[in-house]
């Protein structure tokens, strides 16, 4: 469900498919690795790259907020990149776009959270 890689003190997460409501258990299970990296301080900041997706539901949004809280505790930053128009609309409607930087590319997002 997620491809996870580290770039310095930043974790880059790439969802491999849309994150729908029915995926609650899988999101939590596979997301545990991301939380472990953040909780162990192996990483400080987080980038989520949505280039393989077009949709995420409220379950995924809840998980993103959980990740953001951990990133904040670490003194890091969080950014999204390659967000589809539909995903951007969801962030704007929920006002979550005010919490995270929205970048065009993964490189831009990594620079943003590390800068």
DSSP file (Angstrom, degrees, kcal/mol; ACC not computed):
  #  RESIDUE AA STRUCTURE BP1 BP2  ACC     N-H-->O    O-->H-N    N-H-->O    O-->H-N    TCO  KAPPA ALPHA  PHI   PSI    X-CA   Y-CA   Z-CA
    1    1 A X              0   0    0      0, 0.0    15,-3.3     0, 0.0    16,-0.5   0.000 360.0 360.0 360.0 -38.4    0.0    0.0    0.0
    2    2 A X  E     -A   15   0A   0     13,-0.3     2,-0.5    14,-0.1    13,-0.2  -0.973 360.0-152.2-125.1 137.4    2.9    2.4    0.8
    3    3 A X  E     -A   14   0A   0     11,-2.3    11,-2.8    -2,-0.4     2,-0.4  -0.945  24.9-164.6-100.7 129.1    6.4    2.6   -0.6
    4    4 A X  E     +A   13   0A   0     -2,-0.5     2,-0.3     9,-0.2     9,-0.2  -0.952  15.8 162.7-122.9 131.6    8.6    4.2    2.1
    5    5 A X  E     -A   12   0A   0      7,-2.2     7,-3.4    -2,-0.4     2,-0.4  -0.981  28.0-130.2-142.7 155.8   12.1    5.6    1.7
    6    6 A X  E     -A   11   0A   0     -2,-0.3     2,-0.4     5,-0.2     5,-0.2  -0.879  14.4-175.4-108.3 139.6   14.3    7.9    3.7
    7    7 A X  E >   -A   10   0A   0      3,-3.1     3,-1.2    -2,-0.4     2,-0.3  -0.859  68.4 -59.3-129.5  95.8   16.1   11.0    2.4
    8    8 A X  T 3  S-     0   0    0     -2,-0.4    -1,-0.0     1,-0.2   106,-0.0  -0.527 121.3 -14.7  66.1-125.5   18.3   12.3    5.2
    9    9 A X  T 3  S+     0   0    0     -2,-0.3    35,-3.3    34,-0.1    36,-2.1   0.113 122.4  92.1 -96.1  22.8   16.0   13.1    8.1
   10   10 A X  E <   -Ab   7  45A   0     -3,-1.2    -3,-3.1    33,-0.2     2,-0.5  -0.948  63.6-146.9-121.0 136.0   12.9   12.9    6.0
   11   11 A X  E     -Ab   6  46A   0     34,-2.5    36,-2.7    -2,-0.4     2,-0.5  -0.877  12.4-157.2 -96.6 130.5   10.6   10.0    5.3
   12   12 A X  E     -Ab   5  47A   0     -7,-3.4    -7,-2.2    -2,-0.5     2,-0.5  -0.951   9.7-167.9-109.3 122.4    9.0   10.0    1.8
   13   13 A X  E     -Ab   4  48A   0     34,-3.1    36,-2.9    -2,-0.5     2,-0.5  -0.935   6.8-170.5-114.2 129.4    5.8    7.9    1.6
   14   14 A X  E     -Ab   3  49A   0    -11,-2.8   -11,-2.3    -2,-0.5     2,-0.2  -0.929  17.6-142.5-120.4 105.8    4.3    7.0   -1.8
   15   15 A X  E     -A    2   0A   0     -2,-0.5    37,-0.4    34,-0.5   -13,-0.3  -0.498   7.9-152.0 -62.3 131.8    0.8    5.5   -1.6
   16   16 A X  S    S+     0   0    0    -15,-3.3     2,-0.3    -2,-0.2    -1,-0.2   0.577  72.3   6.0 -85.3 -10.1    0.7    2.9   -4.3
   17   17 A X  S    S-     0   0    0    -16,-0.5    36,-0.1    38,-0.0    35,-0.1  -0.964  99.8 -59.4-159.7 171.2   -3.1    3.2   -4.8
   18   18 A X        -     0   0    0     -2,-0.3     2,-0.9    34,-0.2    38,-0.2  -0.271  47.2-131.7 -57.9 144.5   -6.1    5.2   -3.7
   19   19 A X  B     -e   56   0B   0     36,-1.6    38,-2.5    -4,-0.1    41,-0.4  -0.810  35.1-178.7-104.8  92.3   -6.7    5.1    0.0
   20   20 A X    >   -     0   0    0     -2,-0.9     3,-1.8    36,-0.2    35,-0.0  -0.380  42.0-102.9 -92.0 167.2  -10.4    4.3    0.4
   21   21 A X  G >  S+     0   0    0      1,-0.3     3,-1.2     2,-0.1    -1,-0.1   0.823 118.2  61.9 -57.3 -34.9  -12.6    3.9    3.5
   22   22 A X  G 3  S+     0   0    0      1,-0.3     3,-0.3     2,-0.1    -1,-0.3   0.624  91.4  69.5 -69.6 -11.2  -12.5    0.1    3.2
   23   23 A X  G <>  +     0   0    0     -3,-1.8     4,-3.1     1,-0.2     5,-0.3   0.209  61.2 118.7 -92.3  14.9   -8.8    0.2    3.7
   24   24 A X  H <> S+     0   0    0     -3,-1.2     4,-2.4     1,-0.2     5,-0.2   0.905  77.3  42.9 -50.1 -54.3   -8.9    1.3    7.3
   25   25 A X  H  > S+     0   0    0     -3,-0.3     4,-2.5     1,-0.2    -1,-0.2   0.891 116.5  47.7 -61.7 -41.2   -7.1   -1.8    8.7
   26   26 A X  H  > S+     0   0    0      2,-0.2     4,-2.8    -4,-0.2     5,-0.4   0.885 110.2  51.7 -69.0 -39.5   -4.5   -1.9    6.0
   27   27 A X  H  X S+     0   0    0     -4,-3.1     4,-2.1     2,-0.2    -2,-0.2   0.940 114.1  44.1 -61.4 -46.7   -3.8    1.8    6.3
   28   28 A X  H  X S+     0   0    0     -4,-2.4     4,-0.8    -5,-0.3    -2,-0.2   0.918 116.1  47.0 -64.4 -44.0   -3.3    1.4   10.1
   29   29 A X  H >< S+     0   0    0     -4,-2.5     3,-0.6    -5,-0.2     4,-0.4   0.952 119.9  36.2 -65.1 -51.4   -1.2   -1.8    9.7
   30   30 A X  H >X S+     0   0    0     -4,-2.8     3,-0.8     1,-0.2     4,-0.5   0.795 112.3  60.7 -75.2 -26.7    1.1   -0.6    7.0
   31   31 A X  H 3X S+     0   0    0     -4,-2.1     4,-2.3    -5,-0.4     3,-0.3   0.675  84.5  80.1 -72.2 -16.2    1.2    2.9    8.4
   32   32 A X  H <X S+     0   0    0     -4,-0.8     4,-2.6    -3,-0.6    -1,-0.2   0.854  87.6  56.5 -59.4 -34.9    2.7    1.6   11.6
   33   33 A X  H <> S+     0   0    0     -3,-0.8     4,-1.9    -4,-0.4    -1,-0.2   0.894 107.1  48.7 -64.0 -39.1    6.2    1.4    9.9
   34   34 A X  H  X S+     0   0    0     -4,-0.5     4,-1.9    -3,-0.3    -2,-0.2   0.936 112.3  47.8 -65.8 -46.3    5.9    5.1    9.1
   35   35 A X  H  X S+     0   0    0     -4,-2.3     4,-3.3     1,-0.2     5,-0.2   0.892 108.6  55.5 -61.6 -39.4    4.9    6.0   12.7
   36   36 A X  H  X S+     0   0    0     -4,-2.6     4,-2.3     1,-0.2     6,-0.3   0.915 106.4  50.6 -60.1 -43.2    7.8    3.8   14.0
   37   37 A X  H  <>S+     0   0    0     -4,-1.9     5,-1.5     1,-0.2     6,-1.3   0.901 115.9  42.2 -61.0 -40.8   10.3    5.8   12.0
   38   38 A X  H ><5S+     0   0    0     -4,-1.9     3,-1.0     4,-0.2    -2,-0.2   0.901 115.0  48.9 -73.9 -41.4    8.9    9.1   13.3
   39   39 A X  H 3<5S+     0   0    0     -4,-3.3    -2,-0.2     1,-0.2    -1,-0.2   0.823 110.0  51.2 -69.9 -30.7    8.5    7.9   16.9
   40   40 A X  T 3<5S-     0   0    0     -4,-2.3    -1,-0.2    -5,-0.2    -2,-0.2   0.480 111.3-122.6 -82.7  -1.6   12.1    6.5   17.0
   41   41 A X  T < 5S+     0   0    0     -3,-1.0    -3,-0.2     2,-0.2    -2,-0.1   0.695  75.3 130.8  64.3  20.7   13.4    9.8   15.7
   42   42 A X  S   <S+     0   0    0     -5,-1.5     2,-0.3    -6,-0.3    -4,-0.2   0.710  80.7  24.1 -70.0 -19.7   14.9    8.0   12.8
   43   43 A X        -     0   0    0     -6,-1.3    -2,-0.2     1,-0.1   -33,-0.2  -0.989  59.7-171.1-143.6 150.5   13.2   10.7   10.8
   44   44 A X  S    S+     0   0    0    -35,-3.3    32,-0.4    -2,-0.3     2,-0.2   0.758  70.8  37.6-108.9 -38.6   12.0   14.2   11.6
   45   45 A X  E     -b   10   0A   0    -36,-2.1   -34,-2.5    31,-0.2     2,-0.4  -0.688  65.4-146.2-118.8 169.0   10.0   15.3    8.6
   46   46 A X  E     -bc  11  78A   0     31,-2.3    33,-2.0    -2,-0.2     2,-0.4  -0.998   9.0-171.0-142.5 135.9    7.6   13.7    6.2
   47   47 A X  E     -bc  12  79A   0    -36,-2.7   -34,-3.1    -2,-0.4     2,-0.5  -0.994   9.0-160.4-122.4 132.9    6.6   14.0    2.5
   48   48 A X  E     -bc  13  80A   0     31,-2.4    33,-2.2    -2,-0.4     2,-0.6  -0.970   6.7-160.2-114.7 120.9    3.7   12.2    1.0
   49   49 A X  E     -bc  14  81A   0    -36,-2.9   -34,-0.5    -2,-0.5     3,-0.4  -0.889   8.8-174.5-106.0 114.2    3.8   11.8   -2.8
   50   50 A X    >   +     0   0    0     31,-2.7     3,-1.9    -2,-0.6    34,-0.2   0.026  43.0 123.4 -98.1  25.6    0.4   11.1   -4.4
   51   51 A X  T 3  S+     0   0    0      1,-0.3    -1,-0.2    30,-0.1    31,-0.1   0.716  77.4  48.7 -64.9 -17.9    1.6   10.6   -8.0
   52   52 A X  T 3  S+     0   0    0    -37,-0.4    -1,-0.3    -3,-0.4     2,-0.3   0.382 108.7  64.4 -96.6   3.3    0.0    7.1   -8.0
   53   53 A X    <   -     0   0    0     -3,-1.9    31,-0.1    29,-0.2    34,-0.1  -0.785  42.8-177.4-128.5 165.6   -3.4    8.2   -6.6
   54   54 A X  S    S+     0   0    0      1,-0.3     2,-0.3    -2,-0.3    33,-0.2   0.383  74.9  34.8-132.8  -8.9   -6.4   10.3   -7.3
   55   55 A X        +     0   0    0     31,-0.1   -36,-1.6    32,-0.1    -1,-0.3  -1.000  46.4 175.8-151.8 144.9   -8.5    9.8   -4.1
   56   56 A X  B     -e   19   0B   0     -2,-0.3   -36,-0.2   -38,-0.2     2,-0.1  -0.972  20.9-144.3-144.8 148.6   -8.2    9.3   -0.4
   57   57 A X     >  -     0   0    0    -38,-2.5     4,-2.2    -2,-0.3     3,-0.2  -0.238  39.2 -81.0-101.4-170.7  -11.1    9.2    2.1
   58   58 A X  H  > S+     0   0    0      1,-0.2     4,-2.5     2,-0.2     5,-0.2   0.802 124.8  60.6 -65.7 -30.0  -11.6   10.3    5.7
   59   59 A X  H  > S+     0   0    0      2,-0.2     4,-1.9     1,-0.2    -1,-0.2   0.939 108.2  44.0 -61.2 -46.0   -9.8    7.2    7.1
   60   60 A X  H  > S+     0   0    0    -41,-0.4     4,-2.7     2,-0.2    -2,-0.2   0.906 111.4  53.9 -65.5 -41.6   -6.6    8.3    5.2
   61   61 A X  H  X S+     0   0    0     -4,-2.2     4,-2.1     1,-0.2    -2,-0.2   0.913 107.9  50.6 -58.8 -42.3   -7.1   12.0    6.3
   62   62 A X  H  X S+     0   0    0     -4,-2.5     4,-1.9     1,-0.2    -1,-0.2   0.903 110.5  49.4 -61.3 -41.8   -7.3   10.8    9.9
   63   63 A X  H  X S+     0   0    0     -4,-1.9     4,-2.4     2,-0.2    -2,-0.2   0.896 108.2  53.5 -64.9 -40.1   -4.1    8.9    9.4
   64   64 A X  H  X S+     0   0    0     -4,-2.7     4,-2.6     1,-0.2    -2,-0.2   0.892 107.9  50.8 -61.5 -39.7   -2.4   11.9    7.9
   65   65 A X  H  X S+     0   0    0     -4,-2.1     4,-2.4     2,-0.2    -1,-0.2   0.903 108.5  52.1 -64.5 -40.6   -3.4   14.0   10.9
   66   66 A X  H  X S+     0   0    0     -4,-1.9     4,-1.6     1,-0.2    -2,-0.2   0.922 111.3  46.9 -60.4 -44.4   -1.9   11.3   13.2
   67   67 A X  H  X S+     0   0    0     -4,-2.4     4,-2.5     1,-0.2    -2,-0.2   0.919 110.2  53.2 -62.3 -43.7    1.4   11.5   11.2
   68   68 A X  H  X S+     0   0    0     -4,-2.6     4,-2.7     1,-0.2    -2,-0.2   0.885 105.5  53.7 -60.7 -40.6    1.4   15.3   11.3
   69   69 A X  H  X S+     0   0    0     -4,-2.4     4,-1.9     1,-0.2    -1,-0.2   0.905 110.6  46.7 -61.6 -40.5    1.0   15.3   15.1
   70   70 A X  H  X S+     0   0    0     -4,-1.6     4,-1.5     2,-0.2    -2,-0.2   0.914 111.2  51.5 -67.5 -42.4    4.1   13.0   15.4
   71   71 A X  H  <>S+     0   0    0     -4,-2.5     5,-2.7     1,-0.2     4,-0.4   0.914 109.0  51.2 -60.1 -43.6    6.1   15.2   13.0
   72   72 A X  H ><5S+     0   0    0     -4,-2.7     3,-1.5     1,-0.2    -1,-0.2   0.901 106.0  54.4 -61.2 -41.6    5.2   18.3   15.0
   73   73 A X  H 3<5S+     0   0    0     -4,-1.9    -1,-0.2     1,-0.3    -2,-0.2   0.833 107.9  51.2 -61.3 -31.0    6.4   16.6   18.2
   74   74 A X  T 3<5S-     0   0    0     -4,-1.5    -1,-0.3    -3,-0.2    -2,-0.2   0.522 117.3-115.7 -81.5  -6.0    9.7   15.9   16.4
   75   75 A X  T < 5S+     0   0    0     -3,-1.5    -3,-0.2    -4,-0.4    -2,-0.1   0.713  75.4 126.7  76.6  20.5   10.0   19.6   15.4
   76   76 A X      < -     0   0    0     -5,-2.7     2,-0.3   -32,-0.4    -1,-0.2  -0.221  54.0-119.7 -99.6-170.0    9.7   18.6   11.8
   77   77 A X        -     0   0    0     36,-0.2   -31,-2.3    -2,-0.1     2,-0.4  -0.882  13.0-146.6-130.6 161.9    7.5   19.6    8.9
   78   78 A X  E     +c   46   0A   0     -2,-0.3    23,-1.5    21,-0.3     2,-0.3  -0.990  16.7 176.6-133.1 139.4    5.1   17.7    6.6
   79   79 A X  E     -cd  47 101A   0    -33,-2.0   -31,-2.4    -2,-0.4     2,-0.3  -0.985  17.4-147.0-141.7 151.5    4.4   18.3    2.9
   80   80 A X  E     -cd  48 102A   0     21,-3.1    23,-3.2    -2,-0.3     2,-0.3  -0.862  19.5-174.3-111.3 150.5    2.3   16.7    0.2
   81   81 A X  E     +cd  49 103A   0    -33,-2.2   -31,-2.7    -2,-0.3    23,-0.2  -0.970  58.6  25.4-143.3 162.9    3.2   16.6   -3.5
   82   82 A X  S    S+     0   0    0     21,-1.1     2,-0.4    -2,-0.3   -29,-0.2   0.872  76.0 176.1  53.7  41.3    1.7   15.5   -6.8
   83   83 A X        -     0   0    0     20,-0.5    -1,-0.2    -3,-0.1   -29,-0.1  -0.615  26.2-128.1 -79.0 130.1   -1.8   16.0   -5.4
   84   84 A X     >  -     0   0    0     -2,-0.4     4,-2.7   -34,-0.2     5,-0.2  -0.294  25.6-106.4 -70.5 162.1   -4.6   15.5   -7.9
   85   85 A X  H  > S+     0   0    0      1,-0.2     4,-2.1     2,-0.2     5,-0.1   0.883 123.2  50.9 -56.3 -38.2   -7.2   18.2   -8.3
   86   86 A X  H  > S+     0   0    0      2,-0.2     4,-1.8     1,-0.2    -1,-0.2   0.919 111.1  46.6 -66.4 -43.8   -9.7   15.9   -6.5
   87   87 A X  H  > S+     0   0    0      1,-0.2     4,-2.1     2,-0.2    -2,-0.2   0.891 111.2  52.4 -65.8 -39.0   -7.3   15.4   -3.6
   88   88 A X  H  X S+     0   0    0     -4,-2.7     4,-2.5     1,-0.2    -1,-0.2   0.908 106.9  53.4 -61.9 -41.9   -6.5   19.1   -3.4
   89   89 A X  H  X S+     0   0    0     -4,-2.1     4,-2.8    -5,-0.2    -1,-0.2   0.906 107.2  51.3 -60.4 -42.0  -10.3   19.8   -3.2
   90   90 A X  H  X S+     0   0    0     -4,-1.8     4,-1.9     1,-0.2     6,-0.3   0.929 110.8  48.4 -60.7 -45.5  -10.6   17.5   -0.3
   91   91 A X  H  X>S+     0   0    0     -4,-2.1     6,-1.4     1,-0.2     5,-1.3   0.894 113.3  47.5 -62.4 -39.7   -7.8   19.2    1.5
   92   92 A X  H ><5S+     0   0    0     -4,-2.5     3,-0.7     2,-0.2    -2,-0.2   0.906 110.3  51.0 -69.3 -41.4   -9.3   22.6    0.8
   93   93 A X  H 3<5S+     0   0    0     -4,-2.8    -1,-0.2     1,-0.2    -2,-0.2   0.849 116.8  40.7 -64.3 -33.8  -12.8   21.6    2.0
   94   94 A X  H 3<5S-     0   0    0     -4,-1.9    -1,-0.2    -5,-0.2    -2,-0.2   0.477 107.1-127.6 -91.4  -3.5  -11.4   20.3    5.2
   95   95 A X  T X<5S+     0   0    0     -3,-0.7     3,-1.2    -4,-0.5    -3,-0.2   0.627  73.6 126.8  63.3  16.1   -9.0   23.2    5.6
   96   96 A X  G >>< +     0   0    0     -5,-1.3     3,-1.8    -6,-0.3     4,-1.1   0.679  54.4  78.5 -73.6 -16.5   -6.1   20.7    6.1
   97   97 A X  G 34 S+     0   0    0     -6,-1.4    -1,-0.2     1,-0.3     5,-0.1   0.663  85.0  63.4 -64.3 -14.1   -4.3   22.5    3.3
   98   98 A X  G <4 S+     0   0    0     -3,-1.2    -1,-0.3    -7,-0.3    -2,-0.2   0.640 101.8  49.9 -83.1 -14.1   -3.4   25.1    5.9
   99   99 A X  T <4 S+     0   0    0     -3,-1.8     2,-0.4    -4,-0.1   -21,-0.3   0.808 111.6  42.2 -90.4 -33.5   -1.4   22.6    7.9
  100  100 A X  S  < S-     0   0    0     -4,-1.1     2,-0.2   -23,-0.1   -21,-0.2  -0.884  81.2-113.5-123.4 145.8    0.8   21.1    5.2
  101  101 A X  E     -d   79   0A   0    -23,-1.5   -21,-3.1    -2,-0.4     2,-0.6  -0.559  26.2-147.9 -71.2 137.5    2.8   22.5    2.3
  102  102 A X  E     -d   80   0A   0     -2,-0.2     2,-0.3   -23,-0.2   -21,-0.2  -0.953  23.5-178.1-110.1 115.9    1.4   21.4   -1.1
  103  103 A X  E     -d   81   0A   0    -23,-3.2   -21,-1.1    -2,-0.6   -20,-0.5  -0.746  33.5-132.7-116.4 159.6    4.2   21.1   -3.6
  104  104 A X  S    S+     0   0    0     -2,-0.3     2,-0.3   -23,-0.2   -22,-0.3   0.874  87.1  24.4 -77.5 -38.7    4.3   20.2   -7.3
  105  105 A X  S  > S-     0   0    0    -24,-0.1     4,-2.1     1,-0.1     5,-0.1  -0.830  74.6-117.0-128.8 163.5    7.2   17.7   -7.1
  106  106 A X  H  > S+     0   0    0     -2,-0.3     4,-2.7     2,-0.2     5,-0.2   0.909 115.7  53.4 -64.3 -42.3    8.8   15.3   -4.6
  107  107 A X  H  > S+     0   0    0      1,-0.2     4,-2.3     2,-0.2    -1,-0.2   0.922 109.6  48.3 -58.9 -44.4   12.1   17.2   -4.9
  108  108 A X  H  > S+     0   0    0      1,-0.2     4,-2.2     2,-0.2    -1,-0.2   0.906 112.1  49.4 -62.3 -41.8   10.3   20.5   -4.1
  109  109 A X  H  X S+     0   0    0     -4,-2.1     4,-2.3     2,-0.2     5,-0.2   0.912 110.4  49.5 -66.0 -42.6    8.5   18.9   -1.1
  110  110 A X  H  X S+     0   0    0     -4,-2.7     4,-1.9     1,-0.2     5,-0.2   0.927 112.3  48.0 -62.7 -44.4   11.7   17.4    0.3
  111  111 A X  H  X S+     0   0    0     -4,-2.3     4,-1.6    -5,-0.2    -1,-0.2   0.891 110.1  54.2 -61.3 -39.3   13.5   20.8    0.0
  112  112 A X  H  < S+     0   0    0     -4,-2.2    -2,-0.2     1,-0.2    -1,-0.2   0.924 112.8  40.3 -62.7 -46.2   10.5   22.5    1.7
  113  113 A X  H  < S+     0   0    0     -4,-2.3    -1,-0.2     1,-0.2    -2,-0.2   0.783 120.1  44.8 -77.6 -24.9   10.5   20.2    4.8
  114  114 A X  H  <        0   0    0     -4,-1.9    -1,-0.2    -5,-0.2    -2,-0.2   0.660 360.0 360.0 -88.8 -16.7   14.3   20.2    5.1
  115  115 A X     <        0   0    0     -4,-1.6    -1,-0.2    -5,-0.2    -2,-0.1   0.467 360.0 360.0 -75.9 360.0   14.7   23.9    4.5
